[in-house]
């Protein structure tokens, strides 16, 4: 009876029997993968609970502050919780940090000085960071303040070029190296925490004084360890991705060695004030509960990514990672081969959203990007990438990047709807449903 009613509900959402049957058959083969994801979520859930208990989180921590925000118990305790989960000396977790790019900008500007050089160990960084650095000309970039940039590209197999890193570090001007864990819009594999640890060890063996910073966006709670567990000095991310659990309305975090976190705090606010000021403005309950929920929300997003990889791989599309590989972030890249397919996919994701499902996404010239970008995200929090979403630049080879899903059923519906929209656009054929 429940199966029959479910089929009716899927039909009412616009999913035809062929698409539904194709998806259900694939779900039956994913039990072992899903069990593995659930075990990681259980471990990380207990890690977060233990940190909250050890830091004596209380009802008083759910209060708020305004104005200067002096002595905000909830804000300060939450930063202790983050530091404990990431095994670091200090953390900043603030609504004043508007996004992941902002958090990275603060961390870089706080720890680099005129004449210093930063080195990317994973090739060219994500589009929006290019203007922060000054790779693309922008007002207020690091380049305008006399900070230079270099990069070491990953090897063809996606691993770090360790000899190349050692050679680059002969430049005495290098003060900081940065590692982007996730692929961004690049056609490469996401870096595992273990791989990041190898790169950090390589850097420290040659130049112990160099700061190792990791852009951890989309990677939190995907594994049982974080980059700070393998030697990273700074770990940076966004609260409207994994660690916000879909509840944080805004925010970013910077965690790591106390000296470097303090340096970042003076760019977050201003010299002399640093982390002492900054009101929580009523977000403490969402920040705490979102972090509490983050391991299981991340698990739901991971199941959606594995499901998407399995379906599209079966239909002959190149996917990265594939359906069998280990996962190191929540992003699933699918090479669709045409602008029409990318747009149809994103329309399907939008149609499956709980908010703005009636809206049709279109490519547009977004600030910080070189190419038109299409983004589908009918989210409770504007732009929240941990919620059901898909996006991609309209450029060859026409990859779409799917991520998120606060619950596994919502992620599942989104993927099925993407297939439905592509089928209706005449862009793919689904095997016929057999009664």
N, C-alpha and C positions, 0 to 999 in steps of 0.2 A: 504493500500500500504506500509506504513512504517513497519507494522508488518511482511509483507511478505519479505521485504528487510532485516529486522533484522534477520529473520530466515535463510535467505541465508548467511548472514555474520557469524552467529553462525556456520552454516554448514561448511563454508570455514575455520573456526578456528578449525574444527574437532569435534564439538559437535553434536551428533546424535539427532534425533527427540525425542526419549524417554527421554533422559537426559534433553533436553531443556524443554519439556512439564512438566516434574516433577518439574523443577526449577520454571517455570512460575506459576504453581499452588500455589507453596509455597509463591512466592512473593505477590500474591493477598491477602494472609492472614496476611501480616506483616505491613499493612498501619498504624495501630495505634502505633505499636512499632517505626516505622520510624518517625512518626510525633513527638513522644516524644523525640527522639534523635535530631531531627531538632530544637526543642524548646530549648534544652540545648545548642546546638551549637549557636543559636542566642544570648542567654544570654552571653555566653563566648566570642563571637565575639564582642559584645558591650563593654564588660569589657576590652578587649585588646585595642580596639579603644580609649576608654576613657583614659586608661593609657598612650597611645602614645600621645594623645592630651594634657593631663595634664603635661606630661614631656617635652612638646614642641619639639617633634621630628621634625627635619627639614631636608632639602636636604643636609645640611652640615654633618649630622649624617651618611650619606651613603658613606662618604669618607673613607680613609684607613690610616694606619700607618705601618711603618716598624721598624726594629731595636729594640730599647727599648720600643717603643710604648708610650712614655710619652704624656700625655694630649690628648689622643684619644677621641674626643668628642663623636663619634658614639658609641664606646665601653662603655664609662661611662654612656651615656644616656640610652643605652639599658639595662644596669644593673639596672638603676632606674626604667625602665619600668617593668622589671621582678619583682623587689621588690614591685612595686605598685600592679601588678596583683596578686601576692601571699600574699600581705598584710604583708610584712616583713620589717625589718630595712635595709637590705643590700642584695646584690647578686653578685655572680661571674658568668659571661656568657662568656666563652672563647673558641677559637679554640685550645688553648694549652691543654685543657682537651680532651683527645682522645676518651673517651667512658664513659658509665655509671659506669662501674667498676672502672675506673680511678678517676672519680668524687667522688665516695664513699671512695676510698682509701685515697684521699686527705683530705676529711672531717674527716675521722677517725684519720689519722696520725697527722693532725693538732690540734686535740682536745684531744688526749690521750697521756699520758706520762708513762715512765717506772714505773711499780707498779700499774698502773690503770687496771681496768677490764671493758670490754664491755659485755653487756648482750643483746642477741637477744630475742625478745618477741614473735616471730612467728616461733620458731623452727629453724631448720638448714637453713642457708641462701643459696642463689643461688650458683651454682657450682663455678663460677669464683671468688666469694668472699672468698671461703674457703682458697685459697692460700694467699690472702691478709691478712686474719686474722691469718693463721697458723694452721687451722684445718687440712689441708693437708700441709705437710712440703714444704716450698718454701723459696728461698733466699730473704731476705729483708722483710719478713712478720712481722706483729705486734708482733707475739710471740717472734721473735728474739730480739725484743727491750724490752722484759719483760712486755708486755701487755697481760693479760690473757683474756679468753673468757668463757662465760657461756650462757645457753639458757633455755628458758621456752617454752615448746611445746604448740601448740594450743590444745584446747580440741577436742574431737572426732567430735563435730558439727562444727568445724572450728572457734570457737570464742576464745577470749583471756582467758587464765587461770588467772583471776585477783587475786585469793588467792595465786596462785603459784608465781605471779609477786611480790606481797607484801612480801612473804617469802624470795624470792631471793634478794630483795633490802635490806635485813638486812646486807648484805655484804658491809662493808664500802668502799671497794676498787672499787666498781662500780662507774664509772665516766660518762658513756654514755650508753643509751639503743638504740637499733636499731630495726626498724620495716620495714619488707619488704612487701610493699603493694600488689604487684602482686605475683602470685603463683610460678613463675619460672618454674622449671621442677617438682615441687611437685604436688601431687594429692589432692589439696585443693582449696577452694574458695578464690578468691581475697578479700582482706579486704576493706570494705567501709570506707570512710572518717569518718563517724559517729563512726564506731567501733574503728578506730585509735584514735579518740578523747577520747573515754572511757578509752583506755589503757594509753594515755598520762595523763589524769586526775588522774588515779590510781597511776601512777608513781609520779606525782607532789605532791599528797596528802601525800605520804610517804617520798619522797626525793626531795624537790623542787630544790636542787642543781644539780640533775642529768640531763644531756643533753639528749633530746629526738630527735633522728634523724630518718627520714623516707626516705627509698628508694622508690621514687615516679615513677620509670620507668614504662611506659605503662599506667599510670593512669591520666596524665595531661589532663584536659578539658573533661574528661568523666562525671564528676559531675560538679555542679555549684560552689562547694567549693573545696579547696585543704587542705592537712594536716596542713599547716601553719595556716589555719583558725580555727583549733580546738586545737591549743596549741603546735604543733611541733616546736622545736627550730631550726632545720635544715631540709630542704627538698632538695633532691638531685635527679638529673636525667640526661638523655642523650638528645642531640639535634638531633640525628638521629632516635629518636623515636617521640612521639607526639609533643613536643613544637617546633621542627624544621620545622614542616609542610611539610616535604619532600624536602625542599629547602636548609636547612643547610647542608653543605658538611662534617661537622665534629663538634665536640664540646660537652660540657656538662655544667650543671649549678649547683650551690650551692646557696641556698637562705635561709635566716633566720635571727637570731639575729646578730647584727653587730659584737660583740666580737667573735662569733664562726665562722662567715664567714671570718673575718680577720685572725683568727688562720689557717683556711684552706688555705688562700691565701699564707701564708708563706711556705706551703708545695707545692703549685702549682708552685711557682717560687723558692724563697729561703728566709731565715730569713733576715729581714732588707729591703727587696724590696717589697714582697707581691704583692698586686694588682696594685701597681704603674707602673709596667712594664708588657709587654706582648702586642705585636702588633696585630692588627686585620687582617692584611695581605689580605685585599680585601674582607673579608667575611661579612662585615656589612650589605650590601644590602640583602644578602641571609638570614642572621640572623633576620633582621627586618621583611622582607616579609614572611619568614617562620613562625615566631611567629604570624604574622597577619593572615596567612592562617590556623594556627594550629587548631582552633576550628572546622572548616568545614571539614578539612582533617581527624581529629579524628572522626567526625560524619560518614564519609564514611567508615572508618575502623570498626566502631561499627556496621553499617548496614551489612557489610560483615560477621562479627562475628555472629550476630543474624541469618542471612541467613544460614550460615554454620551449626549452632546448630540445626536449624529447619529441614534442609534436612537430616543430619546424624541421628538425633534423630528419625525421621520418618522411617529411614531404620534400626532402632534397635540398633544403636551404643550408648554407654554411652557418654554423653557430659557434660562438665563442663565449665561455667554454662549452664543450660538448656535453652530452647528457650523462657521461660517465666520469668526467674529471672531478677532482676535488675542487671545492669552492672556497674562494678567499675574499669575495665581496658579494653583494646582492644583485649586481648588474648582469643582465643577459644581453649579449650583442647578437643580432641576427642580420645577416647580409641579404637584403631583399632585392637588390639589383636595379631598382628604378625609383624615381621620385613618387610615382603613383602608388607603389606598394608601401612605401614608408608612410605616406599620408593615409592610406586605407587602414594600415595597422593602427596608427595613432587614433584614427576615428573610432575604431573598435574599442580601444582602451577607454576613450572618453565616454562612449555610450554605456560602458559597464560601471561607471563611477557613481557613487552615491550623491555627489554634488555636481551640478552643471552637466548632467548626462545629455541634455538637449543641445549643448553647445557643440559646434563643429570646429575643431582645431585647424589652423592654417599656418603654413610657414611664414615667418616674418623676420625682420632684421633686428634681432635682439641686441641690446647693449653688451659689449664685451666679446662678441663673436664676429668672425670674418664672413661667414656664410649665413644665409637664411636658416633659421632653426624652427622646427615644429615641436611643440610640447603639448602632450595630452596629460592632464592632471585635474580631475574633478575632485579636489581635496578639501578637507575640513580646514587645513592650514595652507594658505596660498603658497604654491611652489614646493610643498613637502614631498621630497623624493622617497620617503619611506612609505608613503601612501601609494596606491595604484597609479603608476605613471609610465609614460614612454616618451622618448624624445630622440632627436637626431638632427644633425646638420644635413641640408639638402645638397650633398656633394657625393661623387663616386667614392666608394662602391655602394653607396646608399645603404648604410647600416642604420638600424634602429636599435635603441638601447632601452630595454624594458627593465623596470625595477619596482620594488615595493609591493604593497598589499598588506594592510593591517591585519587581515585574517586570511587564512588559506582559501576559504570558499570565495572571498572577493577576488583574490588573485586568479583563481581558477576561472571564474566568470570572465574576467578581463581577457585572458588568453583565448578562451573560446570565442569571445566576441570579436577579437582581432581576426581570428580565422574566418568568422562569419562575414565580416566586412570585406575581407580580401576575396572571399568566394563570390560575394554578391557583385564585386567590381570586376569579376571575370579574371582574377589574377592567380587563382590556384584552383585545383580540383581536389575535393575530399572524397576518399573511398566511400562508396554507397553503404548506407546502413542496412544491416541484415537482421531481419526479425527473428 
